Amino acid sequence: MQLGHVKELESKYILGTYARYDVLIERGSGPYLIDAAGKRYLDLLAGIGVNALGYNHPRVKQVLRKQIKRPLHVSNLFYHEYQGRLAEKLCTLSGLDRAFFTNSGAESIEGCLKFARAYAGRSNPSVGERKYRILALENSFHGRTFGALSATAQKKYRDPFEPLVPGFDFVAFDNINDLRAKFTDDVCAVLIETIQGEGGIRPISAEFYRTARSLATQKGALLIADEIQCGLGRTGHWFAFEQFVSKDDKESLPDMIACAKPLGLGIPLGAVLLKENVASAIKAGEHGTTFGGGPLACRASLEYFKILDEEGLLDDIRATGAYFRSRLDELRRFPVVKEVRGVGLMLAVELHIPGKDIVKELLEKGFITNCTHDTVLRFLPPFIITTKQIDKFVRALESLLEQKKMD
């Protein structure tokens, strides 16, 4: 099928919520996507953080070939062999106690919000004023479903759908004084992205995390870590909050963690991880999912963790990420570059000028990136990217930045 025919069909039948590029993807190999004309694109976005092992990974293919001979879907009325094993793996890595599986990051956030409200009602029954408010951060992005959108601070996502769910308030990013001022007795949870993704690759500070943890404990509220984009290896650690706290320091861990993105390696899968005291506040039948935690997705996810463990990819992510960061730091010599940020293989170059045209020009040169917040070039490459591939990309980006001038 030709690109023109595909575009014609989509323009006629698909809801127009996406501004697609004129590229018809046909297949992938390693860190590359290949279009219908055979052009190769180095994917420095990894399907927006999903394809962490790149494309057509031989071990993943082998596992899926075997698994598709068995039931693709088993309802959550029955057991299958992989959901418990994956929950054990996630709890072991995180230091938390229970898992609930979802289909996406937004659903994981929705679960966290529901569980926080339920916990507040059941753990503080004698409190005169109901604990229901949820604090999130300015510049945050937690998803597009109604609850997740209510926790998202960016006006461009919120405005068309107002009024949203009440009870949400926003704290200035990484501002401890504002956090203290807004953390009143009616707060049931504080929701933070350890590194803001859509917000422009902005890591919170260790002091902010520890203050949020301390205030939540003092107030009988919960700390929720949104690790959908920054977790599960992206920073060179299983979770980005590990830069602040060890999984063995249970009191300092988040009370819940939202996961998704690479968890199912492209098969929709997310998870909420919970401490036992939070999990015990949720009763049977109060939350559920038709597809979450299915056998195909869970089997792929188990292989994901096995590959990262056996191939020592967390060490590679830290080393390759440090190299990528050092190459991006060299770009600060260009007047249009404002700042370089990020950890591991979650990196960004913020510009003084809009970045949309640069993204298009890079695509023409065979590199897939994207732009957030109008001026931030975001990079979320597959964990298997090499330093040679990084060098090739940086040379292409340098040639473009040399031509750009301040507005």
C-alpha positions in Angstrom: 0.0 0.0 0.0 1.3 3.4 -0.9 1.6 6.4 1.4 -0.9 8.4 -0.6 -3.6 5.7 -0.2 -2.9 5.4 3.5 -3.2 9.2 4.0 -6.5 9.2 2.0 -8.0 6.5 4.2 -7.0 8.2 7.4 -8.2 11.6 6.3 -11.5 10.1 5.6 -12.0 7.8 8.6 -9.5 8.5 11.4 -10.2 11.2 14.0 -7.7 13.9 13.3 -5.9 14.1 16.6 -2.4 13.5 15.3 -0.2 15.6 13.1 1.6 12.8 11.3 4.8 13.1 9.3 4.7 12.0 5.6 6.5 8.7 6.4 4.9 5.2 6.0 6.8 2.9 8.3 7.1 -0.7 7.1 9.5 -2.4 9.4 12.3 -1.9 12.0 15.7 -3.3 12.9 17.7 -2.5 15.9 17.5 1.2 16.6 16.2 1.9 13.1 12.8 2.3 11.5 12.5 1.7 7.8 9.9 3.2 5.6 8.1 1.8 2.6 10.7 3.2 0.2 13.5 1.6 2.1 14.8 4.7 3.8 16.3 4.1 7.3 15.7 6.4 10.3 17.7 6.3 13.5 14.9 6.4 16.1 16.1 8.7 18.9 12.6 8.7 20.4 12.0 4.9 20.6 8.3 5.2 19.9 8.1 7.9 22.7 10.0 5.8 25.2 8.3 2.4 24.4 10.7 0.5 22.2 13.6 0.4 24.7 15.2 -2.6 23.0 14.7 -1.2 19.5 12.9 -3.2 16.8 12.8 -6.8 15.8 14.8 -8.0 18.8 15.6 -11.7 18.2 14.9 -12.8 21.8 11.6 -10.9 21.9 10.5 -12.3 18.6 11.3 -15.8 19.8 9.2 -15.4 23.0 6.3 -13.9 21.1 6.3 -16.7 18.5 5.9 -19.2 21.2 3.3 -17.2 23.2 0.9 -16.5 20.3 0.3 -20.3 20.0 -1.4 -20.0 23.4 -4.4 -17.9 24.4 -3.7 -14.2 23.6 -6.3 -13.1 26.2 -7.3 -14.6 29.5 -9.7 -12.6 31.6 -8.9 -11.6 35.1 -11.5 -14.0 36.4 -8.8 -16.7 35.9 -5.1 -17.2 36.6 -2.3 -17.4 34.0 1.3 -18.1 34.7 2.9 -14.8 33.9 1.1 -12.1 35.8 2.2 -13.2 39.3 5.8 -13.6 38.1 5.9 -10.1 36.6 4.4 -8.6 39.7 7.1 -10.4 41.8 9.8 -8.9 39.5 8.4 -5.4 39.7 8.0 -5.5 43.5 11.5 -6.9 43.9 13.0 -4.2 41.8 11.0 -1.3 43.4 10.9 -2.3 47.0 7.1 -2.1 47.0 4.7 -4.9 47.8 1.8 -5.2 45.3 1.1 -4.6 41.7 -2.0 -3.8 39.7 -1.7 -4.1 35.9 -3.2 -1.7 33.4 -3.0 -1.0 29.7 -1.3 2.3 29.6 0.4 5.1 31.6 -2.8 7.1 31.8 -4.6 4.2 33.3 -1.8 3.7 35.8 -2.2 7.3 36.9 -6.0 6.9 37.1 -5.4 3.9 39.4 -3.1 5.8 41.6 -5.6 8.7 42.0 -8.4 6.3 42.9 -6.3 4.3 45.3 -5.1 7.5 47.0 -8.7 8.7 47.6 -9.8 5.3 48.9 -6.8 5.1 51.2 -7.4 8.6 52.6 -11.0 7.8 53.4 -10.3 4.5 55.1 -7.1 5.4 56.9 -8.3 8.7 58.3 -12.0 8.1 59.2 -11.9 10.4 62.2 -10.6 13.4 60.4 -13.2 16.1 60.4 -12.4 17.6 57.0 -12.2 15.0 54.2 -8.7 14.4 52.8 -9.2 14.5 49.0 -6.9 17.1 47.4 -4.1 16.0 45.2 -1.0 18.1 44.6 0.9 17.9 41.3 3.7 20.1 39.8 3.5 22.9 37.4 4.6 21.9 33.9 3.5 18.3 34.6 2.0 15.8 32.2 0.3 12.7 33.5 -2.0 11.6 30.7 -5.1 12.5 28.7 -7.9 10.6 30.5 -10.0 12.8 32.8 -8.4 12.2 36.1 -4.8 12.2 34.7 -5.6 15.3 32.7 -6.8 17.0 35.9 -3.4 16.3 37.4 -1.7 17.8 34.2 -0.8 21.5 34.6 -0.3 22.4 31.0 -3.1 24.6 29.7 -3.0 23.5 26.1 -4.1 20.0 27.2 -6.6 21.1 29.8 -8.5 24.1 28.3 -10.7 22.3 25.7 -12.0 19.9 28.4 -12.7 22.2 31.4 -14.2 21.8 33.9 -12.0 18.9 34.9 -12.1 16.8 38.1 -12.0 19.0 41.2 -9.5 18.7 44.0 -6.2 19.2 42.2 -3.7 22.0 42.8 -0.3 22.7 41.3 3.0 23.4 43.1 5.7 25.5 41.4 8.3 23.1 40.0 10.9 22.0 42.5 9.8 24.8 44.8 9.9 23.5 48.4 8.4 26.6 49.9 5.4 26.4 47.6 5.1 22.7 48.4 5.0 23.4 52.1 2.4 26.2 51.7 0.0 24.1 49.7 0.4 20.8 51.6 -2.6 21.4 53.9 -4.4 18.8 56.0 -6.9 18.0 53.3 -4.2 16.7 50.9 -4.4 13.0 50.3 -1.5 12.7 47.9 1.3 14.5 46.1 2.0 13.3 42.5 5.4 13.9 41.0 7.3 13.0 37.8 10.8 12.2 39.1 11.9 13.6 35.7 9.3 15.6 33.8 9.1 14.2 30.3 6.6 16.1 28.2 7.5 19.1 30.4 10.9 19.2 28.8 13.2 16.6 30.6 13.3 18.4 34.0 14.5 16.4 36.9 13.3 17.3 40.4 16.0 17.8 43.1 16.8 15.3 45.9 15.8 18.0 48.4 12.3 18.4 46.8 11.8 14.6 46.7 12.7 14.2 50.4 10.6 17.1 51.5 7.6 15.7 49.6 8.2 12.3 51.2 8.5 13.9 54.7 5.4 16.0 54.3 3.3 13.1 53.0 4.3 11.0 56.0 3.6 13.8 58.5 0.2 14.6 57.0 -1.0 11.0 56.5 -0.9 11.5 52.7 0.7 9.4 50.0 3.7 10.1 47.7 3.0 8.9 44.1 5.9 8.7 41.7 5.0 8.9 38.0 7.9 6.9 36.5 6.0 6.1 33.2 8.7 7.8 31.0 11.7 7.9 33.3 11.4 4.5 34.9 12.2 0.9 34.1 15.8 1.5 33.1 15.6 4.8 31.1 18.0 6.6 33.5 20.4 3.7 34.0 18.5 2.6 37.1 15.4 0.6 37.4 13.6 3.7 38.7 14.7 7.3 38.5 13.9 8.0 42.2 16.8 5.6 43.0 19.1 8.6 42.7 17.5 9.8 45.9 16.7 6.7 47.9 17.6 3.0 48.1 14.9 0.4 47.6 16.0 -1.0 51.0 15.0 2.3 52.7 11.3 1.5 52.6 10.1 4.5 54.6 11.7 6.8 52.0 10.2 5.1 49.0 7.1 6.3 47.2 3.8 4.8 48.4 2.8 4.2 44.8 4.6 4.1 41.4 3.0 4.4 38.0 4.7 2.5 35.2 4.1 1.9 31.5 6.1 2.9 28.3 8.7 0.1 27.8 7.0 -2.4 30.2 5.3 -4.4 27.4 7.8 -3.6 24.7 5.1 -2.2 22.4 2.3 -4.4 23.7 0.0 -2.2 25.8 0.9 -2.7 29.4 1.2 -0.5 32.5 1.3 -1.1 36.2 0.6 0.5 39.6 3.0 -0.6 42.3 1.8 -0.1 45.9 3.0 -0.4 49.5 1.1 -3.0 51.5 -0.7 -0.4 53.7 -2.1 1.3 50.6 -3.1 -2.0 48.9 -4.9 -3.1 52.0 -7.3 -0.2 51.7 -8.5 -1.4 48.3 -11.3 -4.0 48.4 -12.1 -6.7 45.8 -14.3 -5.3 43.0 -13.4 -1.7 43.6 -11.1 -1.5 40.6 -10.5 -3.7 37.6 -9.5 -4.0 34.0 -10.5 -6.2 31.0 -7.1 -6.4 29.3 -4.5 -5.3 31.9 -1.9 -8.0 32.7 -2.8 -10.3 29.8 -0.5 -13.3 29.1 1.1 -11.9 25.9 2.0 -8.6 27.4 3.3 -10.1 30.7 5.4 -12.7 28.9 7.0 -10.0 26.7 7.7 -7.9 29.8 9.4 -10.8 31.7 11.7 -11.2 28.7 12.4 -7.4 28.8 13.7 -7.6 32.3 15.6 -10.8 31.6 17.4 -9.2 28.7 18.3 -6.1 30.7 19.7 -8.3 33.5 21.6 -10.8 31.4 23.1 -8.2 29.0 24.0 -5.7 31.7 22.1 -3.0 29.9 21.7 -0.7 32.9 25.5 -0.2 33.0 25.4 0.4 29.2 22.6 3.0 29.6 24.6 4.9 32.2 27.8 4.8 30.1 26.2 5.5 26.7 23.9 8.2 28.3 27.0 10.0 29.8 28.6 9.9 26.4 25.5 11.2 24.7 25.2 14.0 27.3 28.8 15.0 26.8 28.3 15.3 23.0 25.1 17.3 23.5 27.0 19.6 26.0 29.4 20.5 23.1 26.4 22.1 21.4 26.2 24.8 24.0 28.7 26.7 21.9 25.9 27.6 19.5 24.0 30.8 20.4 20.6 29.2 19.8 21.2 26.5 22.5 20.0 27.5 26.0 20.5 24.4 28.1 21.3 20.7 28.0 19.5 18.5 30.6 18.8 14.9 31.5 20.1 11.6 32.9 20.9 8.3 31.3 19.1 8.0 27.9 16.5 10.6 28.8 18.1 13.8 27.4 17.1 17.2 26.0 18.5 20.3 24.4 16.5 23.4 25.1 16.7 26.1 22.5 16.2 29.9 22.4 14.1 29.3 19.2 11.2 27.0 18.3 12.4 23.4 17.6 9.7 22.1 15.3 11.5 22.9 12.1 14.7 21.3 13.3 12.8 18.1 14.1 11.4 18.1 10.5 14.9 18.7 9.1 16.4 15.9 11.2 13.7 13.6 9.9 14.6 14.4 6.3 18.2 13.5 7.2 17.0 10.2 8.7 16.7 10.9 12.4 13.6 10.7 14.5 13.3 13.1 17.4 10.6 15.4 18.8 10.0 18.8 20.3 8.2 19.5 23.6 7.3 22.8 25.0 8.0 24.4 21.6 11.7 24.8 22.2 13.0 21.5 23.8 14.4 18.8 21.6 13.8 15.5 23.4 15.8 12.3 23.1 14.6 8.9 24.3 16.7 6.5 22.2 16.6 2.7 22.5 18.9 1.3 25.1 20.9 -0.5 22.4 22.1 2.7 20.6 25.8 2.9 20.1 28.3 5.8 20.4 28.9 5.7 16.7 25.2 6.2 16.0 25.2 9.0 18.6 28.1 10.7 16.8 26.4 10.5 13.5 23.3 12.1 14.9 25.2 14.9 16.7 27.0 15.8 13.5 23.7 16.2 11.7 22.3 18.3 14.6 25.4 20.4 14.6 25.1 21.2 10.9 21.5 22.4 11.5 22.3 24.5 14.6 25.1 26.2 12.8 22.5 27.6 10.4 20.1 28.9 13.0 20.0 32.4 14.3 18.3 34.0 17.3 15.0 35.5 16.6 
